[in-house]
Amino acid sequence: MSDTDEENIRQWIAYTRANVAVNAVGVGQYLLARAGASGELRDAVDAVVMAKLCAVRPQTSVPKTVNARRAAQITRQWVRQFAADERIPEPVRSRAAQLLEAWVG
């Protein structure tokens, strides 16, 4: 890995951490960053995604407004992608699957 690749991944981590949207990282971005990282940097990439998943609160009742239902649907689909993709490491997939089990609606 070149110094430039490592720096790009570090910048991606900082950007993703700072982004307030829980679904700020897609599966493709995550896998790309993870593929370019090794050792502690790969652990940091995983930690960012785990933090985003841990910030998700499963929907425990049906939202009352159309906008709230749409937002919940988008978030649920994002979580589902992490739970379903076999290229995702088991701890991350497991966390996403736990969220889906608790989801209502």
C-alpha positions as CSV (number, residue, x, y, z in Angstrom):
1,M,0.0,0.0,0.0
2,S,1.4,3.4,-0.9
3,D,1.4,6.3,1.5
4,T,-1.1,8.0,-0.8
5,D,-3.6,5.1,-0.4
6,E,-3.2,5.1,3.3
7,E,-3.7,8.8,3.5
8,N,-6.8,8.6,1.3
9,I,-8.3,5.9,3.6
10,R,-7.5,8.0,6.7
11,Q,-9.3,11.0,5.0
12,W,-12.2,8.8,4.2
13,I,-12.4,7.6,7.8
14,A,-12.3,11.2,9.1
15,Y,-14.9,12.4,6.6
16,T,-17.2,9.4,7.4
17,R,-16.8,9.8,11.1
18,A,-17.7,13.5,10.9
19,N,-20.7,13.0,8.7
20,V,-23.8,13.1,10.9
21,A,-25.9,10.8,8.6
22,V,-25.8,7.3,9.9
23,N,-26.0,5.9,6.4
24,A,-23.1,8.1,5.2
25,V,-21.2,5.1,3.9
26,G,-22.4,2.6,1.4
27,V,-21.4,-1.1,1.2
28,G,-19.3,-0.4,-1.9
29,Q,-17.4,2.4,-0.3
30,Y,-16.8,0.4,2.9
31,L,-15.5,-2.7,1.0
32,L,-13.2,-0.5,-1.2
33,A,-11.7,1.3,1.9
34,R,-11.4,-2.0,3.7
35,A,-9.6,-3.6,0.7
36,G,-7.1,-0.8,0.5
37,A,-6.4,-0.9,4.2
38,S,-4.4,-3.3,6.4
39,G,-3.9,-4.0,10.1
40,E,-4.9,-1.1,12.3
41,L,-6.2,1.0,9.5
42,R,-8.6,-1.9,8.5
43,D,-9.7,-2.0,12.1
44,A,-10.4,1.7,12.0
45,V,-12.5,1.3,8.8
46,D,-14.5,-1.4,10.5
47,A,-14.9,0.7,13.6
48,V,-16.4,3.6,11.7
49,V,-19.0,1.4,10.1
50,M,-19.8,-0.3,13.4
51,A,-20.2,3.2,15.0
52,K,-22.7,4.2,12.2
53,L,-24.6,0.9,12.7
54,C,-24.6,1.4,16.5
55,A,-26.1,4.9,16.0
56,V,-29.1,3.4,14.2
57,R,-32.2,3.0,16.4
58,P,-34.5,0.3,15.0
59,Q,-38.0,1.4,14.3
60,T,-40.1,0.0,17.1
61,S,-43.4,1.4,15.9
62,V,-44.8,2.5,12.5
63,P,-43.9,6.2,11.9
64,K,-46.8,8.6,11.7
65,T,-45.8,10.8,8.8
66,V,-45.0,9.9,5.2
67,N,-41.6,11.6,5.6
68,A,-40.7,9.7,8.7
69,R,-41.8,6.4,7.1
70,R,-39.6,7.1,4.1
71,A,-36.6,8.0,6.2
72,A,-37.1,4.7,8.2
73,Q,-37.4,2.8,5.0
74,I,-34.1,4.3,3.6
75,T,-32.3,3.5,6.9
76,R,-33.7,0.0,7.0
77,Q,-32.6,-0.7,3.4
78,W,-29.1,0.6,4.3
79,V,-28.9,-1.7,7.3
80,R,-30.2,-4.6,5.2
81,Q,-27.4,-4.2,2.7
82,F,-24.8,-4.7,5.4
83,A,-26.6,-7.7,6.8
84,A,-27.0,-9.4,3.5
85,D,-23.6,-9.0,1.8
86,E,-21.4,-11.9,2.5
87,R,-18.2,-9.9,1.8
88,I,-18.9,-7.9,5.0
89,P,-17.0,-9.2,8.0
90,E,-19.2,-11.2,10.4
91,P,-19.2,-8.7,13.4
92,V,-20.6,-6.0,11.1
93,R,-23.1,-8.3,9.4
94,S,-24.2,-9.6,12.8
95,R,-24.8,-6.1,14.2
96,A,-26.8,-5.2,11.1
97,A,-28.9,-8.4,11.4
98,Q,-29.6,-7.6,15.1
99,L,-31.0,-4.3,14.1
100,L,-33.3,-5.8,11.5
101,E,-34.6,-8.3,13.9
102,A,-35.8,-5.5,16.2
103,W,-37.3,-3.5,13.4
104,V,-41.1,-3.0,13.1
105,G,-42.9,-2.1,10.0
